[in-house]
């Protein structure tokens, strides 16, 4: 949960600096960018440059406008014509279930 909130925080900062909405930045793209930049942390002396580079990379991972996306809420599984099992399998006679 902590890592999720940290990634969302980076996305929020990138959105503020880039003048875009937070939901327009890809979560997966931000996560990949952060994990790719972890080895560089020990090599960079100026953390401000690293922060700016991280936020610029996050802006590049934009989510497209999906206006026609429709996700209906409903049951995916059809009801079965069989009764529920009320006892263990070995208690049933062959063909009784």
C-alpha positions as CSV (number, residue, x, y, z in Angstrom):
1,X,0.0,0.0,0.0
2,X,2.9,2.3,0.8
3,X,4.5,1.8,-2.6
4,X,1.1,2.4,-4.4
5,X,0.7,5.7,-2.5
6,X,4.3,6.7,-3.3
7,X,3.8,6.1,-7.1
8,X,0.5,8.1,-6.9
9,X,2.4,10.9,-5.2
10,X,5.0,11.0,-8.0
11,X,2.1,11.0,-10.5
12,X,0.5,14.0,-8.7
13,X,3.7,15.9,-8.7
14,X,4.3,15.2,-12.4
15,X,0.7,16.4,-13.1
16,X,1.2,19.6,-11.2
17,X,4.5,20.4,-12.9
18,X,3.3,19.4,-16.3
19,X,-0.1,21.2,-16.2
20,X,-2.0,18.0,-16.9
21,X,-4.6,16.2,-14.9
22,X,-3.4,13.3,-12.7
23,X,-5.6,10.7,-14.4
24,X,-3.9,11.5,-17.7
25,X,-0.6,10.0,-16.5
26,X,-0.1,6.2,-16.7
27,X,0.3,4.4,-13.5
28,X,2.2,1.5,-15.1
29,X,4.4,4.0,-17.0
30,X,5.3,5.8,-13.8
31,X,6.0,2.6,-12.0
32,X,8.3,1.5,-14.8
33,X,10.1,4.8,-14.9
34,X,10.7,4.8,-11.2
35,X,12.1,1.2,-11.2
36,X,14.3,2.1,-14.2
37,X,15.8,5.1,-12.4
38,X,16.5,3.3,-9.1
39,X,20.1,2.2,-10.2
40,X,20.8,5.8,-11.1
41,X,20.1,7.1,-7.6
42,X,23.7,6.4,-6.4
43,X,25.3,7.9,-9.4
44,X,23.6,11.3,-9.5
45,X,24.8,14.0,-7.1
46,X,22.1,16.6,-7.8
47,X,18.7,15.2,-6.8
48,X,16.9,18.2,-8.3
49,X,18.1,17.0,-11.8
50,X,17.0,13.5,-11.1
51,X,13.6,14.7,-9.9
52,X,13.1,16.8,-13.0
53,X,14.1,14.0,-15.3
54,X,11.7,11.6,-13.4
55,X,8.8,13.9,-13.8
56,X,9.6,14.6,-17.5
57,X,9.6,10.9,-18.1
58,X,6.3,10.5,-16.3
59,X,4.7,13.1,-18.6
60,X,5.6,11.1,-21.6
61,X,3.5,8.1,-20.4
62,X,0.1,9.7,-21.1
63,X,-3.2,7.7,-21.1
64,X,-5.3,8.1,-24.2
65,X,-8.8,9.5,-24.2
66,X,-11.2,6.4,-24.1
67,X,-14.6,8.1,-24.4
68,X,-16.3,5.0,-25.9
69,X,-15.2,2.7,-23.1
70,X,-18.2,1.0,-21.5
71,X,-17.9,-1.3,-18.5
72,X,-21.3,-2.7,-17.6
73,X,-21.9,-4.0,-14.1
74,X,-23.4,-7.4,-14.1
75,X,-23.0,-11.0,-13.4
76,X,-20.5,-12.7,-15.7
77,X,-21.4,-16.3,-14.9
78,X,-24.7,-17.9,-15.9
79,X,-26.7,-19.7,-13.3
80,X,-26.3,-23.5,-13.4
81,X,-29.3,-25.9,-13.6
82,X,-27.7,-28.1,-10.9
83,X,-28.4,-28.0,-7.1
84,X,-25.8,-26.9,-4.7
85,X,-23.8,-29.7,-3.0
86,X,-25.0,-29.9,0.6
87,X,-22.8,-32.8,1.7
88,X,-19.3,-34.0,1.0
89,X,-18.7,-35.8,-2.4
90,X,-18.1,-39.2,-0.9
91,X,-21.6,-39.2,0.8
92,X,-23.4,-39.0,-2.5
93,X,-24.3,-42.2,-4.4
94,X,-23.3,-42.4,-8.0
95,X,-25.7,-40.5,-10.1
96,X,-27.5,-38.9,-7.2
97,X,-25.9,-35.4,-7.2
